[in-house]
């Protein structure tokens, strides 16, 4: 059985590779390389796969999942500049792909008993998904 919790957060970021020249960063990342940063209204889907507990009828109490997501994602990422405020991105380029992997690792530590999939929408049309195989 799969269950999902959807949440949103707003963050600013700047895409850049610190090993490249300003010119190459502008060439590769375009407007996403703005030195003044830019923001997104991210939508996060956290999918858990597991067995239904016969006593509760739940895979997980979604209130518990909500709290974990708030602590691990919303509190540290919401209304933050990812490059400046989030330690994981001090040297890691905050692309949608890298943000998703960071979120996955943070959540997996708290939810090791489930198969986890994290889907992050950067815009209505662009999203990435990271999952694990057993």
Helices and strands as residue ranges (DSSP letters): E 2-13, H 22-29, G 30-33, E 38-49, H 62-69, I 70-74, H 75-77, E 80-81, H 82-85, G 87-89, H 96-110, E 115-121, E 127-131
